[in-house]
Amino acid sequence: MSLSLDNTQIAFAYKSTAELKRARFLFTVIQSPIIVSLATKLTPALMNSGLPVNGLIRSTIFNQFVGGETLEETARVAKQLGAYGVQVILDYGVEAKEGEENFDNVTEKIMEALAFAATQNNIPFVSIKLTGIASLQLLETLNEAPRLRSGIHDSEIEDAAWERVKERMYAICDLAAEKGVGILLDAEETWIQDPIDRLAIELMAEYNKEKVVVYNTYQLYRNDRYHFLQLSYKIAKEKNFKLGAKLVRGAYMEKERLRAKEQGVASPIHLDKEATDKDFDDAAAFCIQNKENISFILASHNEQSNLKIAQLMIEKGISAGDPHVHFSQLYGMSDPISFNMAKEGYNVSKYLPFGPIKDVIPYLMRRAEENSSVNGQTSRELLFIRQELARRKAKK
Ligand SMILES: Cc1cc2nc3c(=O)[nH]c(=O)nc-3n(C[C@H](O)[C@H](O)[C@H](O)COP(=O)(O)OP(=O)(O)OC[C@H]3O[C@@H](n4cnc5c(N)ncnc54)[C@H](O)[C@@H]3O)c2cc1C
């Protein structure tokens, strides 16, 4: 296969040398688990203390991983990516702010993002976390409901709150369908995921009749998710709609394991990385196999997983730009995968969050954690950045 993911000249053509040096500094600093652990604990308090930390955060971790505080700022980044054939998944990065008024505000922001995406030629998707528009407590209760009462839920207050969540989602999906923009529903923790999945299936049945508007997310680090993907496909066939699937490994492994341990129940997460990798690659192959009725997004920074699917596409005679197959990485990470694949004509996007600095802190802290040396991603990022800086220096 001719596809290679290690050309750093292609990967970083959009970054100036000064920007690359800043990225090198950032990834070097967050390599330290101690610094990351301290930053995760202290940053929220520092933000509330009135100390002038905004500027520091903005010029470092925020600029690396976030498109901007507003849609206008983010538009500039989206355009820049578009110049290299890279698409964008727009994400209003505010997480889990409780209260109906906040949920309505987030809904409004998502609708604005949708309207904006429709005016751009490289923003095919907007992503949503249901915890941005629904109460965590409500989702936890509903998660238990089917187990407790065979799916019959009997609290009027909760039913009314859930109705409001659904109204928000239907309004969002109506606009998405009208504007021709895809909606990606993020996957979250297992203790709130059931209602998200049920709503996703309901919305897909409503909006995915002819083409895929709504995508659910499948976390393949869960030992039941490959089965659930197959089940979702079966339901889609029975109910005559097309399945939208975003495949990820999963972002909450430590939290999930800790909670299972505390509750004395079996962990929902695979026992080892190999098992996660196998399910992830098998799930992607399953989507390829059934691509006439599944549109899917391979959301991963794992070179091997991306290469495997690209190879499978070649073997099956599927063109690189097939509209049913999409690849995605987070903005600020794995540029060698995104930009090299885009150059070869694959559909590739960057997941690009935007929002006020104080509100995207949880997202930033997750990026810092996954890039600390415990998880190994930073060494990959640093290696490529250093390689590119060396290449540019040698050329002078
Ligand atoms: C575009 C995009 C959208 C995303 N959306 C979501 C989302 O909606 N929900 C969500 O949860 N995450 C989401 N993520 C994050 C994703 O789940 C992963 O955390 C992240 O991408 C790292 O996995 P990887 O495939 O890139 O790389 P890799 O480095 O190959 O895999 C790391 C991942 O493997 C798994 N893993 C590591 N060690 C073990 C072990 N010992 N046992 C079992 N499994 C292990 C974990 O999931 C870990 O995150 C998204 C990622 C991208 C790129």
The ligand as an SDF file (V2000), in Angstrom:
LIG
                    3D

 53 58  0  0  0  0  0  0  0  0999 V2000
  -12.6890   12.3120   16.6530 C   0  0  0  0  0  0  0  0  0  0  0  0
  -12.7230   11.6660   17.9980 C   0  0  0  0  0  0  0  0  0  0  0  0
  -13.9040   11.6010   18.7140 C   0  0  0  0  0  0  0  0  0  0  0  0
  -13.9500   10.9750   19.9580 C   0  0  0  0  0  0  0  0  0  0  0  0
  -15.1340   10.8690   20.6190 N   0  0  0  0  0  0  0  0  0  0  0  0
  -15.1960   10.1580   21.7740 C   0  0  0  0  0  0  0  0  0  0  0  0
  -16.4360    9.8950   22.4060 C   0  0  0  0  0  0  0  0  0  0  0  0
  -17.5010   10.2960   21.9570 O   0  0  0  0  0  0  0  0  0  0  0  0
  -16.4150    9.1710   23.5630 N   0  0  0  0  0  0  0  0  0  0  0  0
  -15.2520    8.6650   24.0930 C   0  0  0  0  0  0  0  0  0  0  0  0
  -15.2980    7.9820   25.1210 O   0  0  0  0  0  0  0  0  0  0  0  0
  -14.0790    8.9190   23.5160 N   0  0  0  0  0  0  0  0  0  0  0  0
  -14.0070    9.6370   22.3750 C   0  0  0  0  0  0  0  0  0  0  0  0
  -12.8000    9.8540   21.7730 N   0  0  0  0  0  0  0  0  0  0  0  0
  -11.5350    9.4530   22.4730 C   0  0  0  0  0  0  0  0  0  0  0  0
  -11.2060    7.9850   22.2130 C   0  0  0  0  0  0  0  0  0  0  0  0
  -12.1650    7.1830   22.8390 O   0  0  0  0  0  0  0  0  0  0  0  0
   -9.8260    7.5660   22.7380 C   0  0  0  0  0  0  0  0  0  0  0  0
   -9.7220    7.8890   24.0890 O   0  0  0  0  0  0  0  0  0  0  0  0
   -8.6520    8.1730   22.0640 C   0  0  0  0  0  0  0  0  0  0  0  0
   -8.9000    8.4070   20.7120 O   0  0  0  0  0  0  0  0  0  0  0  0
   -7.4510    7.2230   22.1980 C   0  0  0  0  0  0  0  0  0  0  0  0
   -7.6520    6.0150   21.4760 O   0  0  0  0  0  0  0  0  0  0  0  0
   -6.9690    5.7590   20.0600 P   0  0  0  0  0  0  0  0  0  0  0  0
   -7.7500    4.7820   19.2700 O   0  0  0  0  0  0  0  0  0  0  0  0
   -6.7960    7.0670   19.4220 O   0  0  0  0  0  0  0  0  0  0  0  0
   -5.4850    5.2860   20.3780 O   0  0  0  0  0  0  0  0  0  0  0  0
   -4.7070    4.1610   21.1550 P   0  0  0  0  0  0  0  0  0  0  0  0
   -3.5570    4.8980   21.7380 O   0  0  0  0  0  0  0  0  0  0  0  0
   -4.4050    3.0000   20.2810 O   0  0  0  0  0  0  0  0  0  0  0  0
   -5.6310    3.6300   22.2980 O   0  0  0  0  0  0  0  0  0  0  0  0
   -5.7020    4.1580   23.5760 C   0  0  0  0  0  0  0  0  0  0  0  0
   -7.0220    3.6810   24.1030 C   0  0  0  0  0  0  0  0  0  0  0  0
   -7.0330    2.2420   24.2190 O   0  0  0  0  0  0  0  0  0  0  0  0
   -7.7970    1.8490   25.3300 C   0  0  0  0  0  0  0  0  0  0  0  0
   -6.9170    1.1500   26.2790 N   0  0  0  0  0  0  0  0  0  0  0  0
   -5.6730    1.5610   26.6980 C   0  0  0  0  0  0  0  0  0  0  0  0
   -5.1610    0.6950   27.6030 N   0  0  0  0  0  0  0  0  0  0  0  0
   -6.0900   -0.2820   27.7580 C   0  0  0  0  0  0  0  0  0  0  0  0
   -6.1320   -1.4540   28.5820 C   0  0  0  0  0  0  0  0  0  0  0  0
   -5.1360   -1.7680   29.4170 N   0  0  0  0  0  0  0  0  0  0  0  0
   -7.2370   -2.2260   28.5200 N   0  0  0  0  0  0  0  0  0  0  0  0
   -8.2630   -1.9240   27.6780 C   0  0  0  0  0  0  0  0  0  0  0  0
   -8.2730   -0.8280   26.8780 N   0  0  0  0  0  0  0  0  0  0  0  0
   -7.1970   -0.0170   26.9210 C   0  0  0  0  0  0  0  0  0  0  0  0
   -8.3660    3.1240   25.9370 C   0  0  0  0  0  0  0  0  0  0  0  0
   -9.6290    3.3500   25.3510 O   0  0  0  0  0  0  0  0  0  0  0  0
   -7.3820    4.2010   25.4860 C   0  0  0  0  0  0  0  0  0  0  0  0
   -7.9610    5.4750   25.4190 O   0  0  0  0  0  0  0  0  0  0  0  0
  -12.7530   10.4410   20.5130 C   0  0  0  0  0  0  0  0  0  0  0  0
  -11.5610   10.4830   19.7910 C   0  0  0  0  0  0  0  0  0  0  0  0
  -11.5300   11.0690   18.5460 C   0  0  0  0  0  0  0  0  0  0  0  0
  -10.2490   11.0670   17.7880 C   0  0  0  0  0  0  0  0  0  0  0  0
  1  2  1  0
  2  3  1  0
  2 52  2  0
  3  4  2  0
  4  5  1  0
  4 50  1  0
  5  6  2  0
  6  7  1  0
  6 13  1  0
  7  8  2  0
  7  9  1  0
  9 10  1  0
 10 11  2  0
 10 12  1  0
 12 13  2  0
 13 14  1  0
 14 15  1  0
 14 50  1  0
 15 16  1  0
 16 17  1  0
 16 18  1  0
 18 19  1  0
 18 20  1  0
 20 21  1  0
 20 22  1  0
 22 23  1  0
 23 24  1  0
 24 25  2  0
 24 26  1  0
 24 27  1  0
 27 28  1  0
 28 29  2  0
 28 30  1  0
 28 31  1  0
 31 32  1  0
 32 33  1  0
 33 34  1  0
 33 48  1  0
 34 35  1  0
 35 36  1  0
 35 46  1  0
 36 37  1  0
 36 45  1  0
 37 38  2  0
 38 39  1  0
 39 40  1  0
 39 45  2  0
 40 41  1  0
 40 42  2  0
 42 43  1  0
 43 44  2  0
 44 45  1  0
 46 47  1  0
 46 48  1  0
 48 49  1  0
 50 51  2  0
 51 52  1  0
 52 53  1  0
M  END
$$$$
